[in-house]
Amino acid sequence: MLRAIDSHVHLYPFEVNRDPDGWAAANGESYWAALCTRRRGDGRAVQSFLDVSDLLAAMDEAAIGRAVLLGWYWEMPSSCLAQNRFYARCMHEHPDRLMAFATLHPAMGRRNIGEEVRRTSDEGFVGLGELSPHAQAYRTDDPNFEYALELAAGLGWPVNLHVSDPRGRSYPGRVETPLQDFLKLAGKFPDNRFILAHWGGLLPLRLPGAKVPANIYYDTAASPLEHGKDIWGRMIEAVGRDRVIFGSDFPLNLYPRLDAAPNLERFAAEAREALDAEALRAVMEENIRQLV
């Protein structure tokens, strides 16, 4: 059972967890704060700020063997570098449990992007993301972003991109992510494998007549906050079990009406109840292993 992989997890260094709002204000990350440090209408936090030991304990409870630490779509290049160094330490300390994707911002410049991609590759990173051109305020045809995609393709790295459902609920910090942008991006860069987070904004369901490139995959991050349990079957019917990748968005609280804190075990159980044996193996292990 511990062979399962959670392919969408976020962690932050101690200095961020200690004072998230203060850190964000001091480091120019107001957008991150708007999304991640806010509270719901009932006063409960949308997510917890947990350390590596908390993640490993949650993984054990949920019978998940490995997790992919995803970067975040930071506004400041310095934040990208700090998170990459933190993730390098996490992987070094727990090589049997943790993998990581590198994060970056085009404002780093072409030379620095090249150096950071090479450095993270040497450190054992296995992908790029979670990135969001729309939230980070650059175009999907930004030359530096395209250069990063070329480097990722050369390394065989998948690229995780943040996508929101165009018919999804409104929340503070929500940014529109036009689905056509991702179709164009995947078509322009056929050598890249793109993982579109959050079920890819339901791209194949929202654009039923669109031709979706074969290099697009979908992760399930934050699913219960937007969709009912029927989404597993609907999306697998639309795209096939080989295109769906299990990801939680831990430590986001996915069941705020049921839990006061993140409950990875509950979400893993939802997946296991929704999928047959073959789909379960593909979604929770095989598909991400083929990409990393």
C-alpha positions in Angstrom: 0.0 0.0 0.0 2.9 2.4 0.7 3.8 2.4 -3.0 1.3 5.2 -3.5 2.6 8.7 -4.4 1.2 12.1 -3.6 2.4 14.3 -6.5 1.3 17.7 -5.2 2.6 18.8 -1.8 3.8 22.1 -0.6 6.1 22.8 2.4 7.9 25.9 3.6 11.0 26.6 5.6 10.9 27.2 9.3 11.1 31.0 9.0 7.9 31.0 6.8 6.0 28.6 9.1 7.0 30.6 12.2 5.3 33.9 10.9 3.7 33.5 7.5 2.2 36.9 7.3 5.3 38.6 8.6 7.5 36.7 6.3 5.3 37.5 3.3 5.3 41.2 4.1 9.1 41.3 4.5 9.7 39.4 1.3 7.3 40.9 -1.1 5.0 37.9 -1.3 1.6 39.5 -0.8 -0.2 37.3 -3.3 1.0 34.1 -1.6 -0.3 35.6 1.7 -3.7 36.4 0.2 -4.1 32.8 -0.8 -2.3 30.8 1.9 -2.6 32.7 5.2 -6.2 33.8 4.9 -9.0 32.4 7.0 -12.4 31.1 6.0 -15.7 32.8 7.0 -15.8 30.7 10.2 -12.4 31.9 11.2 -10.5 28.7 10.4 -7.3 28.8 8.5 -7.4 27.5 4.9 -4.2 25.6 5.4 -1.7 24.6 8.1 2.0 25.4 8.1 3.6 22.0 8.8 7.1 20.7 8.7 8.6 17.6 7.1 7.9 15.4 10.1 4.3 16.3 10.0 4.1 15.5 6.3 5.8 12.1 6.8 3.4 11.3 9.6 0.4 12.2 7.4 1.8 10.1 4.6 2.1 7.1 6.9 -1.5 7.5 8.1 -2.7 7.7 4.5 -0.5 4.7 3.3 1.4 6.9 0.9 5.0 6.0 0.3 6.4 9.0 -1.4 5.5 12.6 -2.1 6.5 15.2 -4.6 7.3 18.6 -3.1 6.1 21.3 -5.5 7.5 24.8 -5.6 5.2 27.8 -5.6 4.4 30.5 -8.0 6.3 33.2 -6.1 6.4 36.8 -7.1 10.1 37.2 -6.1 13.0 35.3 -7.6 14.7 35.2 -4.2 11.7 33.2 -2.8 12.1 30.7 -5.6 15.8 30.2 -4.7 15.0 29.9 -1.0 12.4 27.2 -1.5 14.6 25.3 -3.9 17.4 25.2 -1.3 14.9 24.1 1.4 13.6 21.3 -0.8 17.1 20.1 -1.6 17.7 19.7 2.1 14.4 17.8 2.5 15.3 15.4 -0.3 18.8 14.9 1.1 17.4 14.0 4.5 14.6 11.7 3.2 15.6 10.4 -0.2 13.4 7.3 0.1 10.2 9.4 0.8 10.6 12.8 -0.9 11.1 14.1 -4.5 10.9 17.7 -5.6 10.1 20.0 -8.5 12.1 23.3 -8.8 10.5 26.7 -9.0 11.6 29.8 -10.8 10.5 33.2 -12.1 11.3 34.6 -15.6 12.5 37.8 -13.9 15.5 35.8 -12.8 16.9 36.3 -16.3 18.0 33.7 -18.8 21.5 33.1 -17.3 20.3 32.7 -13.7 17.5 30.4 -14.9 20.0 28.2 -16.7 22.2 28.1 -13.6 19.3 27.3 -11.3 18.0 24.5 -13.5 21.4 23.0 -13.7 21.9 23.3 -9.9 18.6 21.7 -9.0 19.1 19.0 -11.5 22.4 18.2 -9.8 20.6 18.3 -6.4 18.2 15.6 -7.6 15.1 17.6 -8.5 12.8 15.8 -11.0 10.5 18.5 -12.4 9.6 22.1 -12.7 6.6 23.8 -11.0 4.1 24.5 -9.7 4.3 27.6 -11.9 1.6 30.0 -12.9 2.2 32.6 -15.6 -1.1 34.2 -14.9 -0.5 34.6 -11.2 3.2 35.5 -11.6 2.3 38.2 -14.1 4.1 37.1 -17.2 3.0 35.9 -20.6 3.0 32.2 -21.5 5.3 33.2 -24.5 7.7 35.1 -22.2 11.2 34.2 -23.7 12.7 33.3 -20.3 9.7 31.1 -19.4 10.0 29.4 -22.8 13.8 28.9 -22.2 13.0 27.2 -18.9 10.6 24.9 -20.7 13.2 24.0 -23.2 15.7 23.2 -20.4 13.0 21.1 -18.7 12.4 19.1 -21.9 16.1 18.5 -22.3 16.2 17.0 -18.8 13.0 15.0 -19.3 11.4 17.0 -16.5 7.6 17.3 -16.4 6.2 20.8 -15.7 3.4 21.4 -13.3 1.2 24.4 -14.0 -1.5 26.0 -11.8 -4.9 25.9 -13.5 -8.3 27.0 -12.2 -11.8 26.0 -13.4 -13.3 28.9 -15.3 -16.6 28.0 -13.7 -15.1 27.5 -10.3 -15.9 29.2 -7.0 -14.6 32.7 -6.2 -12.1 33.1 -3.4 -9.6 35.8 -2.4 -6.6 35.7 -4.7 -8.2 33.7 -7.5 -6.7 34.4 -10.9 -8.3 33.5 -14.2 -6.2 31.0 -16.2 -7.7 30.8 -19.7 -7.8 27.1 -20.8 -6.8 27.9 -24.3 -3.4 29.2 -23.1 -2.5 25.7 -21.9 -3.6 24.1 -25.2 -1.4 26.5 -27.1 1.5 26.0 -24.7 1.3 22.2 -25.0 1.1 22.4 -28.8 4.0 24.7 -29.0 6.2 22.6 -26.8 5.4 19.0 -27.8 8.6 17.7 -26.1 7.4 18.8 -22.7 5.0 16.9 -20.5 2.6 19.3 -18.7 0.8 18.4 -15.5 -2.1 20.7 -15.2 -3.0 21.1 -11.5 -6.4 21.0 -10.0 -7.9 18.6 -12.7 -6.6 21.1 -15.3 -9.6 23.3 -14.6 -11.7 20.5 -16.1 -10.2 21.4 -19.5 -11.6 18.5 -21.5 -15.1 19.0 -20.0 -15.1 22.8 -20.4 -13.8 22.6 -23.9 -15.4 19.4 -25.2 -14.6 20.1 -28.9 -11.0 21.0 -28.4 -8.1 18.9 -29.6 -6.1 18.2 -26.4 -2.4 17.5 -27.1 -1.1 14.1 -25.9 1.5 15.7 -23.6 -1.1 17.0 -21.1 -1.8 15.3 -17.8 -4.0 16.3 -14.9 -3.5 16.2 -11.2 -6.2 16.0 -8.6 -5.0 18.6 -6.1 -7.6 20.3 -3.9 -10.4 18.3 -5.6 -12.8 18.2 -2.7 -12.9 22.0 -2.4 -14.3 22.3 -5.9 -15.8 18.9 -6.9 -17.9 16.0 -5.7 -16.6 12.4 -5.7 -18.1 11.8 -9.1 -15.3 13.9 -10.7 -12.9 10.9 -10.6 -15.1 8.9 -12.9 -16.0 11.8 -15.1 -12.4 12.9 -15.8 -11.1 9.3 -16.3 -13.9 8.7 -18.8 -12.9 11.9 -20.6 -9.1 11.6 -20.6 -8.3 8.0 -19.6 -6.8 6.6 -16.5 -3.2 7.1 -17.8 -3.6 10.9 -17.8 -4.7 11.4 -14.2 -2.2 11.8 -11.3 -3.0 11.7 -7.6 -2.1 14.9 -5.8 -3.5 16.4 -2.6 -2.3 20.0 -2.3 -1.2 19.2 1.3 -1.2 21.0 3.8 -4.4 22.6 2.4 -7.5 21.6 4.4 -9.6 19.8 1.7 -12.6 19.1 4.0 -13.1 22.2 6.1 -16.7 21.1 7.0 -15.3 17.9 8.4 -11.8 18.6 9.6 -10.1 21.3 11.5 -6.7 20.5 9.9 -5.5 18.8 6.7 -6.6 15.2 6.4 -4.5 13.4 3.8 -5.9 10.0 4.9 -9.4 11.1 4.1 -8.5 12.3 0.6 -6.5 9.1 -0.2 -9.5 7.1 1.0 -11.7 9.1 -1.4 -9.5 8.1 -4.3 -9.4 4.5 -3.3 -13.2 4.3 -3.0 -13.7 6.1 -6.4 -11.3 4.0 -8.5 -11.2 0.4 -9.6 -8.0 -1.5 -9.0 -6.4 -0.8 -12.4 -7.2 2.9 -12.3 -6.0 3.1 -8.7 -2.6 1.8 -9.6 -2.3 4.1 -12.6 -3.5 7.3 -10.8 -1.7 6.8 -7.4 1.6 5.4 -8.6 2.3 4.4 -12.2 1.5 7.6 -14.1 3.8 9.8 -12.1 6.6 7.2 -12.1 6.5 7.3 -15.9 7.0 11.1 -15.8 9.8 11.4 -13.2 
